[in-house]
Amino acid sequence: AMAHRVGANNDAHRNLRRVTPAEAEHEVLEAHRTLAEVLEHPVRDVAWAFGRVDTVTPAALALMRERFGRVYSSVRGLNVAGITPAVLLRDPVGVGDVRPFRAACVRGALDHRYVMARAQLARLAGRLPPPV
C-alpha cells in the first residue's frame, strides 16, 4: 500500500546447493507462502540466499522463475534487455560502504570481476527478453 516492493528470500536462508531437491523446494515455496500470508497479497519478487551462482541449482532457479515475476541475484552488473541473464543483477552496496566505493559501484566499477558469473547465470536462466 505504501508502494514498497517486498520480496522473499529462502525460508531458512540455506545454500540451495547444499540441501536436497525437496529441501530446496521447501525453502523457496515456504518463504513465498509465509510472506504472502503475512502481507495478504501475492509476492512477485525473490532473491535466493547469498545470490551467487554457486549457491543455487538449476532446478531451484527454474522453480523461482516459475513462481515469481522477478528473480534477483547478487551478481553485479547492469540489466540490459537481450544481454543480461533473465535473473536480475544487483549491486550489493551497503550503507556502511564508504561513499566513493558506493559511487564507483553504481558507475560500473568492479563489473569486470563478475563476467563469468553473469555468463553462468545466462546459461542457467537464459537472457532478459528484448523490450516489447
C-alpha positions as CSV (number, residue, x, y, z in Angstrom):
1,A,0.0,0.0,0.0
2,M,3.0,2.3,0.5
3,A,4.5,1.5,-2.9
4,H,7.3,-0.7,-1.5
5,R,8.3,-3.9,-3.3
6,V,8.7,-6.7,-0.8
7,G,10.4,-9.9,-1.9
8,A,11.0,-13.3,-0.4
9,N,14.3,-15.0,0.4
10,N,14.8,-18.6,1.3
11,D,12.8,-19.7,4.3
12,A,15.8,-20.5,6.5
13,H,18.4,-18.7,4.3
14,R,20.1,-22.0,3.4
15,N,22.5,-22.6,0.5
16,L,20.3,-24.2,-2.1
17,R,23.2,-26.3,-3.5
18,R,23.8,-27.9,0.0
19,V,20.3,-29.2,0.5
20,T,18.3,-32.0,-1.1
21,P,16.0,-31.0,-4.0
22,A,13.0,-31.4,-1.7
23,E,14.5,-29.2,0.9
24,A,15.4,-26.6,-1.7
25,E,11.8,-26.6,-3.0
26,H,10.6,-26.2,0.6
27,E,13.0,-23.3,1.1
28,V,11.6,-21.4,-1.9
29,L,7.9,-22.3,-1.6
30,E,7.6,-21.8,2.2
31,A,9.2,-18.4,2.1
32,H,6.8,-17.4,-0.6
33,R,3.7,-18.8,1.2
34,T,4.6,-17.3,4.6
35,L,5.4,-13.8,3.2
36,A,2.2,-13.8,1.0
37,E,0.2,-14.8,4.0
38,V,1.7,-12.1,6.2
39,L,1.3,-9.4,3.6
40,E,-2.1,-10.6,2.5
41,H,-1.2,-10.3,-1.2
42,P,1.0,-12.1,-3.7
43,V,4.7,-11.8,-3.6
44,R,6.3,-11.3,-7.0
45,D,10.0,-10.9,-6.1
46,V,12.6,-13.3,-4.8
47,A,16.3,-13.4,-4.2
48,W,17.9,-16.6,-3.2
49,A,20.2,-16.8,-0.1
50,F,23.7,-15.4,-0.9
51,G,22.7,-14.6,-4.5
52,R,25.8,-16.3,-6.1
53,V,25.7,-18.8,-9.0
54,D,27.4,-21.4,-6.7
55,T,24.5,-21.2,-4.2
56,V,21.6,-22.1,-6.5
57,T,20.7,-25.2,-8.5
58,P,19.2,-25.1,-12.0
59,A,16.0,-26.8,-10.5
60,A,15.7,-24.2,-7.7
61,L,16.3,-21.4,-10.1
62,A,13.6,-22.8,-12.5
63,L,11.1,-23.0,-9.6
64,M,11.8,-19.4,-8.6
65,R,11.4,-18.2,-12.2
66,E,8.1,-20.1,-12.4
67,R,6.7,-18.8,-9.1
68,F,8.0,-15.2,-9.1
69,G,7.8,-12.3,-11.5
70,R,11.4,-11.2,-10.7
71,V,14.3,-13.2,-9.5
72,Y,17.3,-11.3,-8.2
73,S,20.9,-12.5,-7.8
74,S,23.8,-10.7,-6.1
75,V,25.9,-10.7,-9.2
76,R,27.0,-7.2,-10.0
77,G,26.1,-5.6,-13.4
78,L,23.7,-3.6,-15.4
79,N,20.4,-5.2,-16.5
80,V,20.1,-4.8,-20.3
81,A,17.4,-6.5,-22.3
82,G,18.8,-9.2,-24.7
83,I,22.1,-9.2,-22.9
84,T,21.5,-9.6,-19.2
85,P,20.7,-13.0,-17.8
86,A,16.9,-13.5,-17.1
87,V,17.9,-13.4,-13.4
88,L,18.3,-9.8,-12.5
89,L,21.7,-8.5,-11.5
90,R,22.2,-6.2,-8.4
91,D,24.9,-4.1,-7.0
92,P,25.2,-5.3,-3.4
93,V,26.3,-2.0,-2.0
94,G,25.8,-1.5,1.7
95,V,25.1,1.7,3.7
96,G,28.3,1.0,5.6
97,D,30.4,1.2,2.5
98,V,32.2,4.5,2.0
99,R,30.7,6.9,-0.4
100,P,33.4,6.8,-3.0
101,F,33.1,3.0,-3.2
102,R,29.3,3.1,-3.5
103,A,29.6,5.8,-6.2
104,A,32.2,3.7,-8.1
105,C,30.0,0.6,-7.9
106,V,26.9,2.4,-9.3
107,R,29.1,3.6,-12.2
108,G,30.2,0.0,-13.0
109,A,33.5,-0.4,-11.2
110,L,34.4,-4.0,-10.4
111,D,31.8,-5.3,-13.0
112,H,34.7,-7.0,-14.8
113,R,35.0,-9.4,-11.8
114,Y,31.6,-10.7,-12.5
115,V,31.8,-11.6,-16.2
116,M,32.0,-15.3,-15.6
117,A,29.1,-15.3,-13.0
118,R,26.9,-13.4,-15.5
119,A,27.7,-15.9,-18.2
120,Q,26.9,-18.8,-15.9
121,L,23.5,-17.2,-14.9
122,A,22.7,-16.7,-18.6
123,R,23.4,-20.4,-19.3
124,L,21.1,-21.4,-16.4
125,A,18.3,-18.9,-17.0
126,G,18.5,-17.5,-20.5
127,R,18.6,-13.8,-21.1
128,L,16.2,-11.0,-20.4
129,P,13.8,-10.6,-23.4
130,P,14.1,-7.6,-25.6
131,P,11.7,-4.7,-24.9
132,V,8.2,-5.0,-26.3
